[in-house]
Amino acid sequence: MEPILATKLHIPHLKPESVSRPRLLRQLDAGQYHRLILVSAPAGFGKTTLVNEWVRQSDLPVAWLSLDAGDNNPNRFVAYILASLQTVVAGFGQHLMDSLTSGQMPSETLLTNVVNAISQQFEQLIMVLDDYHVIEESDVDDILVYLIEHLPVHMHLVVTTRIDPQIPIARLRAQGLLTELRATELRFSRSESAQFLNHVMKLNIAEAEVATLESRTEGWIAGLQLVAISLKGRENTSELIASFSGSHRFVLDYLIEEVLHQQSDEIQLFLLQTAVLNHLTASLCDALTEQANGQDTLEILEHSNLFIMPLDEERHWYRYHHLFRELLYQQLRHYYPDQIAILHLRASVWYEQHGSIEASIDHALNAQNYERACGLIEQIGMARWTLGEDQQLGRWLTLLPASAIDSHPKLSIFYAWYLFSQGQIDTADRFIESAEMAIEASNVNVSDIAGRVAATRAFAAFYRGDTVAIIQNAQTALVLLGPDDRAWFSVALHILGDGYDLDGNMNEAYIARRDAVENMDASVNLYQGLVAHLKLAVVLRHQGQLPRVIEVCEQQMKSATAGGLTHSGVCGWLLAIWGETLAETNDLDSALEKAQAGVELLEQGGDQAMLAWSYICLIRVLFSSEQFDQPQQIINRIENIARESYFPPWMLHHVTAWQVRLWLATGTIGLASQWAEEYYQTSSETLSYVTEAKDIVLARTWIAQGNCAMATRLLQRLFVNAEAGGRTSRMIEIRLLQARALYEVDYTSSALKRIQHAIELAEYGGFVRIFVDEGRHILPLLHEAFRANLSPEYTGQILAAFANKESVLTPQVPSTDGVDLLSERELEVLRLIAQGYTNQQAANELFLTRNTVKVHTRNIYDKLGVHSRTEAVAKARTLGLLS
């Protein structure tokens, strides 16, 4: 985390000649008995000055925090709150600060610890959050709400803002927990306007003229200040005062004209030339004005109340009032439009000379000096890319015309990479082609750039699911890339692993991704190092090595924390992979926490493939947690995204598979059957790993329909492919489904062999939920395996997980006669069973297929909690279901 900026924690300087406002100070005093004091009004109403005066008169300790846009980061927001409290009590909450600077998110537990520490440390305290309108992040609003609701009564929270924060103001108001000061209260009264104009600004104007200005400006303090500046030194003030009319915007435009015209030519020119700057310091101003009087002029402006504010106690850095700067810029654009690019260019040069390359790039872009901007971006492009800051790179490159990027093949590659990650496939292709054309036109050795192009081509093929193109381009990249380009060489290796992964060959994918990890210098290239490790973790998950996946995730989270990447998209992907793996081990609470946190990070902006994979991980965790409504919402969200931008097709196959499985789990067999029929009619006879998830759920649907023969044949073909590709996790799932299908048609011995093999494959990895998620259908087989002493300790662990699912093992005993327990068709089948009918005889009697009768029989067993025909008849008679 970046160092704390001490100037944000200082109570602003209060000028001795300011207007005292006792009526408002009394309202603030009364507000101490409420949870929150909200001072909300547009710019220029004296919010900060009022609160400043109040806290200076108070005997209570004060923690002050001046917010800026960077505080939209929840981690930074909490860190600065702790830092402001440390200005009151040195070292306060340092252990909490340390946990934040190590990259941990401000969880509810951490916030609780903050509140507890405040309650224990402070008997009374005023905390001021100034300029809260810069906050746009809802997570920060949530932190504020938490503080309002939980802070001790002796802590008084004050928020100043131009717009109301996204907090439950109406509820706080209704509960009597809120004191509000708004523009109506903050506007200067007639007497306050007179005191300001005549005593502070020393104008000595008549009472009637004060009334006119107060009326025309509606007591707007900034407007009155502009009026006062324009009136200074004038002999005939009455005529100017009488001419004021119109809205705030009109008045402000008019006053700025008058203010500027009343300044010396040198001051006017200085104001306009520096209007392009967000922050001002003497040497920077000198660079823009080509003068050597920057510090003197800044001090003159501050002394003259020309809307300039110091940002530090030493008066090194300043900024203009936002409205004042906007109007100065309008004047510059109107009178000197040809100077704007020149001034931005001078600022760009100054910032580059002082090591602030990012600010230099911004000014070069504003100057429309695109060649300079390209050169600056190339200086830091590789460093930013390896840190995973392709969003920042993308923002800069988006502001460049395509023709400027075309002459810089390295930038074309970065931009293509960014566009692919955002799902803009066609546009990305155009920039790959641009890089290739630049290489062809070059007379120098560009094999390293050609290697990067090939790697990017492989990345593009990855998004399209073209395994052949992935492998070919990745192998070409490895040949072209030099040994010193370790970052790109490792990227090419893990993309090669992507090709083998999508081809279903996990053995080769493991080798490529292992080599990528070993080749990557993670100490220099942390972001790409995380990506390489997580892709290795994905292969290990396919191979069924759950402990190693968890180990990789734990290690990489430590690396991400140490490197300050806990808020990055790749960390979100890490959490999702980790959560899904924990779900398989039956640690559902931790799994859900991590998977949800991972998706939330990626939804803030990141790679589309990482987001898609994380959504799928979360769907699985929610499914195993039997929270079926939320997976459907996520599926709908993915479909909406896919309609608006390109989504990797192989990801959509997984989404479809989960949709069908969700239908089956919630009893929507009609939709699942309709999908199965359509998919079977259009699917290829040749099996592909890319569509394996859909093929497996097709077999599931057939089993649910009672079509166990077709399901068994398909599953055997799928198993052969999974075994050849080293996909142990799939092999376990397929074996379980084979066991289900065989058991449904009374091939109990064969079913037990399949369940035995599934247990053997799963025991090393510690799989649990893959069994439990199959539900009651495999429970009798697991009992048989346990009685046969097949890995009894592990099988017992799985059965214990079933025992925790009360809905699975506890029959739904009706409160009356039990008739509602079974469906009408199931009761018909049960009566025939009681009469000794075989499945085939019952099928003939009821005009059903034998498999359908078998399905009904299995449902009867499940609902009655029994495992045989004899037990079913006995239980049914006990419940009164049979006479």
N, C-alpha and C positions, 0 to 999 in steps of 0.2 A: 504494500500500500504506500501511496505517495506521502511525503512529509506533511505534517500539519502546518497550515499557513496561519501564523500567529495573528496577523492583522484582522482575520475574520472573527477573532475572539475579543477584540477591543471594543469597549463602549465608545461610540463615535464622539468626537469633540463637540461640545455644546458652546456655541458662541454666547458670550455674556450679554449681548444686546438683543437676544431673541425675545419674542413675546411670551410672557408667562401666561398659562391658561389654567387658573385655579379651578374653574368649573369642571374641566375635563380631568384634572388631577384628582378631584374628589370622586368622580365616577370610577377612576382606576383604583382608588383606595377601596371603594366599596366592592370592586370586582375581586378583591383578594379572598372573598368568601365563596367564590365560585371556582369550578375546575379550570375554566379557560377564560382568558380575556382576548377577544378577537378584535383587532383594529384593522378594518377592511375599508379601503377607499381607493379611488384612482390615484395615479401619480400626481405629486405636487400638493397633497393635502396635509403634509406635516406629520405623517404617522410616526416616522422614526424619531423626529425631534421631540414630539410629545412624550413618547415612551422613554426616551433618553432623559428628559427633564424629570419625569416621575421616578425613575430608578435612582437618579442622583439624589433626590430628596428623601428616599427611603432609607431606613436604618437596616434593612435586610440585605444579606449578601446577594449578589447578582451574577448570574452566568449569562453572557451575551454571545449569540451566534449570528453573524451576518451570512445568510445563505447565498449560494450562487448555483449556476446550472449544474456544476459537477456534483452537487449534493443530491442529485436524482439517483445516485448509486446508494442503495439502502445501507450497504456496508460503510461507506464514507459518511453518510448522514449520522449513523450511530456513533462512529468514531469522533466526529466533530462535537456531538453532544457531550461525550465523555471529556473531550479536550476542553470544552467550555466550563465544565464542572471542575476541571483541574485548575482553572484560574482562580477558583474560590478555595479549594482544598488541594494542595499540591499532592500529586500522586494518586488522587482519587480514582478508584476503579482501574488501576493500571493493569491488573490481571485480565480484566474484561477488554481493555484496549489491546493487550497482547494477543488475545484470542481473535480479535478482529483483524489486526495487522497480519496474522498468520493465514488469513484468507477465509475464515469461517463466516458463514452467512449469519446475519443477525436473527437467530431463531427466537421463538417465543421463550425458550428457556433462558437465553442470554438476556432478552429484554426483561424478564422477570428478575434476573440477578441484578440488572441495572436499577430497577425500581426498588428492590430490597436494599441495595447499597445506598441509594439516595435516602431512603427512609431511616436507615441506621446512622448515616453520617450527618445529615442536616436537620437542625431543629426548625429552621425557616429558610426559604430560598425563593428567589424570583429567577425564572429562566425565560429569556427572550429569544424567540426565533424571528429574526428580522428578514423581510423580503421573501416571505414564503411563496409568493406568486411564481418564483422561478421553478418550483417543484411541479413536475408533470407526471412523475412516476407513481402509480397507484400503490406500489409496495411501500413507498415512503409515507404516503397518506395513511396506510394501515398501521405503520409504526407510530405515527402521531396519535391516531385513535387509541392505540394500546396505551400510550403514555397518559392520555387524557383520562382514560377509564381506570387506570391502576395507580397513578402517582398518589403519594400520600397527600392528605388535605393541607399540610403545611407547606407544600410546594405550589407556587403560583406560576402557571404557564401563560406566557403572553405571545401572541402571534400577530405580526404585522404583515399585510399582504394587499396587493392591488385587486386580486380576485379571490372569491371565497374558496378555501381548500375543499377537497373532496372528502369531507368528514360529515357525520350525521348532525348538522347544525340544528335542524328542526327538533330532533330528539333532545339534544342538550338544552335547547331553549325551553322546551316543554317541561323538562325535569328541573329547571331552575339552576342549571350548572354553568350558564354562559353569561358573560358580560360582553356587550357589543358596542363598539364605537365605529360609526360609519360616516360617510361624507357629510350627511346632514349635521352631525354633531361636530365634525372636524372643521367645517368651513369657518372662516373668520367671521365673527360678529362685527357690527358696525364699530364698536369701541376697539376691538382687537385690530381691525383694519386701520383705524386711525393711529393706534399705537405703533403698528408696523410701519406705516407710510411716513409718519412724522417723527417718531422717536428712533426707530431702528434705521430707516432709510434716510431720515433727516430731510424730508421734502418740504414740510411746513405748508401743507395745502389746506384749504378751507374745509369745514365740516360737510358742506353740501357737496363738494367735489369728492370727498371721501365716500359719501353716500352713493354718489354716481358710480364710482369705481367698484365699490362693494356690490352694488346691484348688477353692474355689467359683468363682473367676473364671478358673481355668485359666491363670493367669499373664497374663491380658489386661490390658495396661498401662492402657488407658483405663478399664476397669472398676475397677481398683485406685485410679485417680485419683478416680473418682467416690465410691468407698468412703471414701477419705481425706477428701474434702470433706465428706461427710455426717457423719463422726466428729468433725470439728473442733469443739471447744467442748463436747462431750458429757461428762458425768460417768460414765455407765454405758455404756461402749463394748462391754463383753462381751456384753450382752444383744442389742445390734444385730448384732454379728458372728455370734453363734450363730444368728440368725434368717435369715441369707442362705442361699438355695437356688435351684435352678432354672437355666434356660438363660441365655445372655448376654442375650437379649431381656428375660426376666423380671427379671434382676438390674438391667439398665440402667433399666427402667421404675421399679423400686423405688427405685433410687438417685436418679433425677431427682426423684422425689417428696420424698425426704429432703433433697436438695440445695436444692431450691426452698423447702422449709419451714424450712430453717435460715438462709435469707437474710432480710434485713430486708424489710419490706413494699415499700419503695421499690425495692430491687434486684429483687425478684420481679416487680413490675409492669413495671419497665423491660425485663427479659428477655422477658416475654411480649409486651409491646407491640412490641418490635423483632424478634420472631420472623418477621414477614412480610417482612423485608428479606434480600436476598442479600448486600449489602454495607452497612456501617455507617460513618457519619461523624457528627461531633457535631451539626451543624445539622440533618441529616436525622433523627437520633434525637430532637432537641428538637421537631421538627415533629410527630412521632408521639406523643411523651409529653406534649406541651404544657408542657414544663419547660425550664429553661435550664441543665441540669447534664449535658448529653450527654458532653462531653469528660471531665469528672471521673469520671463513671460508667464510661465505657469504660476509663479508666486503672485504676479500682478492679477491674473485672472481669479485666483482664489481670494485675494484681498478684495477684489471688486465684486464678489458674489456672482460671477458669471457662470453659474451652474457647473462648477468643477469640484470634484470631491477627491480628497487624498485617500489613497489606498493603504498607506502605511504611516507610522508615526514619524519617520524620517523625511516625509514629503518627497520621496524619490519617484513614486508612481501615482498617477492620477487617472481619473476617468471623467468624462462629461456626463451630466445628467442625460439619461437616455433620450428623453424628448428633445433636449437641446441639441444633442448630437444628430438626431434624425433631421431636425430642421436645418442645422448647419450643412448637412450633406445634401439636402434639397437645394439649398442656396448654391452650393458648389456645383451641383449638377446643372443648375439653371444658368449660372453666369460663367463658369469655367469648365464645361464638359470635357474639353480636350485635356485638362489637367488631371482628371481622375486616374487614368491609366498610369500617368507619370508618377503620381504620388504613391499609388499602390506598388509600383515597381521599386521606388526608393525604399518603401517599407520592407519589401521582400528582400532587398539587398542587405538592409540593416539587420533583419532577423537572421539571415543566413550567416552574416559575419559574427553574430552573437550566439550561434549554435542552436537557434530555434527554427529548425528546418520545417516543421509542420506549419508554423505561422508564416514562414517565408513562402511555402507552397500556396497557402490561402491567398496571400496578397498577389502572388504571381498570376493565379487564376483570375482574381478580380481585375488585374491589369490586362487580362486577355493576352498575356505574354506566354503563349502555350509552349513554345520551345523551352523557355526557362523552366516552366512548371514541369515539363517532361524530364528535364535534366535533374531537377531537384527530387522528383519522385523516384527516379532511377537510383539516386544516391541512397535512399532509405527503403526502397521497395522490397529488396530481398530480406532485409531485417524485419520489416513489418510483416511480410508474408510468412516467414518462418515463425513469427510470434502468433500467427493466426489472426492478424489484424487485417484480413482481406476486406472486411467491411469498410474500414477507413480507406484502404487503397481503392476500393470500388467507388467510394464517394468522390474522391479526387478524379479518378479516371472518367467517371460519368460526366464530369463538368468539362472535360476536354472534347474538342471535335474529333471525329474518327480519323480525319486526315492527319492530325498531330500524332495520334497514337500509332498510326500506320508506319511512320518513319522510325519507330522505336520498337523493334521486335520483342524485347524483354517486357515492355509494358503491354504489348498486345497479348503476350502469354499470360501475364498476371490478370489482365482484364478478362480474357477468355475463361480463366480458372474461376474468377469471381462470378461471371455470368452463368457458368455451368452450375455452380453451387446454389444460385438463385433460381434455377430452372429455366433460364433464358437460353435454350439450347441453340436455336437458329442464329441468334445474334452472336453467341460465343463462337460458332463455327466460322463466322465471317472474320473474326479477329485471329483465329488460328491460321486461316488462309492468308491473312495479311502478314503474319509473322513468316510464313513459308515463302511468300513472295519477296519479302525483305532479305531473307537468307539467300535466295536465288540471285538477287541483284547485287549481293555483296561479293567483293573480291578477296576478303580475308577469311581466315579459318574460323568458321562459326559452328563447329561440330557440337560445342556445348549448348548453343542456342537451339540447334537442330534436335539435340537430345531432349531439351525441355519441351520443344514442340511435340515430339513423339510421345513424351510422357503425358502431355496435355491431351493429345489425341486419344491416348489410352483412357484418360479420365473421362473424356466425352463418351467413349464407347461404354464405359462402366455405367454411365447414367442411362444409356440406351439399352443396356443389357446384352450387348454384342460381345460375347465371350471371345470369339476368334479375334476380333479387332483389338480387344483389350490386351490379349497375350502377345499378338504380333507387334503392336506399337510399344508395349512395355519392354519387350526384348530388344527392339530397335533402340529405344532410349538407353538401355543399359550398355549397348555397344558404343553409342555416340558420346555419352557423358564421360567426362574426364574424372580421374580419381580424386581430384581436389573438390569436385562439386558434390560433396557428401550428402547434402540435403536433398538435392534432386535425384541423386543415385538411389537413396533410400526410398524416396517417393515412388520412383519407378519400380522398385522391388515390391513395395506393399500394394501398388496398383496391379502388378503382375499377380500377386496373391489374390487380388479381387477377381481377376480373370479366372483363376483356378477355382476360387470359391463359387462364382456363378456357374461354373461348369460342374460343380458338385464334387470336385477332386480336393478333398480336405487335406490329403497327405501332401500334395504339391503346394497347396495354399499355405500350409504350415511352414514348409521349408522357405518359401519366398518371404513370408512375413517375419519369420525368425531371423532371416538374413537382414531384413530391413531394420529390425530392432538392433541387431548387433552392429550394423554399419552406421546407425544414426548416432551422432554426437549430441545426446540429449542435454548436456550442460550448455551447449550453444544454441541448439534448435529445440527448445522445450516443447513448443506446440506440435511440430511434426513428430517429435518423439512420442508425445502422448497419442497422436493418431496411430502411429505404427504399433504401439503397445496394445491399443484397444482393438485394432484389426486382428492382432494375434489372439487377443482374448475371444474375439468372435469365432475364430477357428477352433480354439480350445473348447468353446461351448458346443460347437457342432460335434466335436470329438468326444463329448461327454465328460470332460475333465473339469467338473465344477469347482473343486478346491483350487485349482490353478487359476481359473477365471477370477475367483474372488481375491486370490493373492495378487494378481495383476492389478485389479481395480483398487485394492487397498494401497499398493505401492504407488500407483499413478496419481491417486488422490493426494498423497503426501507430496509428490512432485508438483502437482498443480497448485497446492496450497503454498508451498515454498516459492513457487514462481509467480504467484499472483494471478493465476488463471482460473480461480474458482468461479468467476462470473462468466466464463467463456462458453461458447457453444459446445466445444469439445468436452468440457467438464460435464455439461448436461448429458451428452451422449454416454460418458463414463458412468454417470449415476443411473441412467436407464439400463445399461447393460448389467451393472452391478445389481440393481433392483430385480431384474428379471431372473437372474441367477439365484438370488436369495429366495425368490418365490419358489423356485424348483426345490430348494432345500426345506421348504415349508416355513420359512421365516417371513410370514406375509406382512407383518406390521412394518418391519424395516424395509422390506421390498417396496411396499406402496409409498412409503415416505421418500425413498430415493428415486423411484421411477417418476413420481409426480414432480419432484424438484428438478429432475433432469429435463422433463418436457417443458416446464415453465422457463427454464433458462434458454432452451432452443427456440421457444416461441417468441422470444425477444429479438430474434434475428440470428440466422446461422445457416449452415449447410442444409439443403433440402433433404439429402440422403440421410444425414444424421437425424434430422427431425422425423423423417418417416420411420426410421428404424426405432427411434425412441418411442414414437406413438405405438408401434407394434409391441414393444416391450411392456408399455403401460397397459395395453389391452390385455396382454396375457396375465399380468399381475392382478388386474381387476377381475378377470374371468376366474382365476383361481380363488380370489376372495369372494366370489359369487356376488359381485356388484355388477349386475348385467346391464343396468341402465347406462352407466358411464361409458362402457366400451362402445355402445351404439352411438353415443354422442361423438366420440372420437372418430369413429368410422365416417360419420356424416361430415365431420370437420375435414378429414382427409379428402373425401370426395369433392368438397367445395374447393379446396386448394388445388386439386388436380384439374378442376375445370378452368381455373384461372392461370395456372402455370404448369410447366412440364414436371411431372412426377415420375421417378424411375419406375418403369413398368413391372419389374420384378418385385418391387415393393407392393404394388397394387395387387399382385397375385396373392401375397400374404394377407393383405387387407380383405380380399374376397373370401379367402379361406376362413378367416376369423368371423366374418359376417355369417357365413353358413353355419359355422360351429355354434355361434350365438343363437341362431334360429333353432338349431337342434336342442341346445341346452334349455331354451325357454319354451319348448314345445311347439314352435312354429314350423311343424314338419311340412306343411303345404308349400311354403316358400322355399324350404330346403330341397324338396322333391322337384319343384319346378326348375330351380337352378340346376340340379343334378341332371335332369333330362336335357336341358339346353346345352350344358357343358359337355355331356357325353356325346351329343350329336355333332358338336363342332371341334372337339379336341382331337389331337393327333394320336395315331396308334403308337407312335414312338414316344416313349417317356422321356421327359426332360427335367433336370433338376430345377430349372427356373419355375416350372409349374408344379413341382412336387407337392407343395402345400395344398394346392387345389385338388390334386389327384387323391391325396390322403383323405381330405374331407369328402370327396366323392364316395370313397369307400365307407366312410362313416355314415353317410346318408343312406347308402344301400343297406347297411346293417340295420339302421333304424327302420327301413322299409321292409325288412325281412328278406332282402335279396342277398343272403349271405354267400351264395356260391360265387356270384360275380365279384363281390367284395373280396373274397378269399383269393381269387385268381389275380385280381389287380394288386392286392397287398403283397403277394409273393413276388411279383415282378418288381414292385417298388423296393422290397427288401433286398433283392439281389443288387439293384442299383446303389442303394444306400450302403450296403456292405462293401461294394467295390470302391466307393468314394470315401470310405472311412468316416461315415456320418453316424456315429454311435447313438446320438440323441434320437435321430430319426429311426434307427433300427429298434430302439426300445419302444417308441410309439407304435411302430408297425407291428411288432410282436404282440403288443397288448391288444391291438385291434384284431389281429389274426386269432388270438385266444378268444376274444369276444365272439367273433363270427363262428368259430368252430364250436364253441360252447352252446351257441344258440341252436345249432342243428345236432346237438347231442354227441358230438365228437369230443367227449370229455378228455380222453387220453391224449389226443393231439393238442387240445387246448392247453392241457397242463404242461406239455413240452414247450409250447410257445411262452407260457407264463414263466416257466423255469428259466428259459433263455433270457427273457426280459429282465428277470431278477439278477442273473449273472452279469449282464451288461451294465445294469444300473448301480450295482452295489458299490463299485469303486468310487463313482462320482457322488454317491449319496443322494440319488434321485428319490423324491417323495411325491411331489404334486403330480407328476406325469401319471402315477397310479391313481391317486385320489381323484384327480379330475375326470377319470373315466367313470367314476360313480359306482353305483351298486352292481353294475354289470360284471365286474371282474372280482367282486368281493368273495363269492364262493370259491373261485379258483385260488385266491390268495390264502383262504383258510385251508384249502387242500394242500397247498404248497407248504404252509406252516406245519400242518400235521405230518407231512412227508419229510419234515426236517430239512427243507431246502433253505439254506442260509437263514436259520430260524431267528437269529438276533436282528438281522436286517429286515426280514419279512415281518417280524413283530413290530419293528419301528413303523413300517408302512401301515400295518393294521391299527397301530395306536393313532396314527394320523387320521385314519378313517373313523376311529372311535370318537375323535373330537368333532366330527361332523354329525351332530345329533340328528339332523334331518335324514341322514343316510341310514343309521342303524336303528332309530326309534320308529316303530310302525305308527302310522297315523290312526290311532284308535279312536273311533267315533264316540261322541258323547252319548248317543242314544243306542240305536240297534245296529249301527255299523253298515247300513245299506249303502250310504254315500261313499264308503271307502273305495269301492270298485265301480268301474263303468258298467253299463248294461251289457256290453259285449264280453267284458271280463267275467261278469257273473254267469253268463251263458257257458263260457269255457269252463269256469270253476265247477258248475253243476255236472258237466260231462266228465270232468276229471273225477269227481266224486263217484260217478257211476262206472268208473274203470275204463273210460275211452282212452285209446292211444291218441297221439297228436294227429295221425293221419285220419283216424276214425272221426275225431272231432272236426277236422277240416272238412270231411265229406258231409257231415251232418249240418254244418253251418255254411257250406258253400264258400269256404275260404281255402287258401293255400296252406300247406303244412307249416311253412316258415312263419306265416302270419299267426297261426295258432301258437307257435313256439314263442313269438314275441309277446303275445297276450299272456302266456303262461309265465314268462319271465317277469312281466309287470305285476302279475298276481303275487309271485314270490317276493318281489321287492316291497310291495305295499303291505304285505302281511308280515314281512320280516322273517321269512322261512327259506329253506333251501331244498325242499323236496315236495313231491305230490302228497305224500302222507301227512307231512307237517302242515301243508296248505289246507287240506281238508279238515284236519283237527282244529286248526286255528280259526277257520271259517265257521265251524260249528260252535266254537266257544263264543264267537262274536255274533252268532245268530244269523250268519249269512246263508247257512244251509239248514234245512229242516231236518 
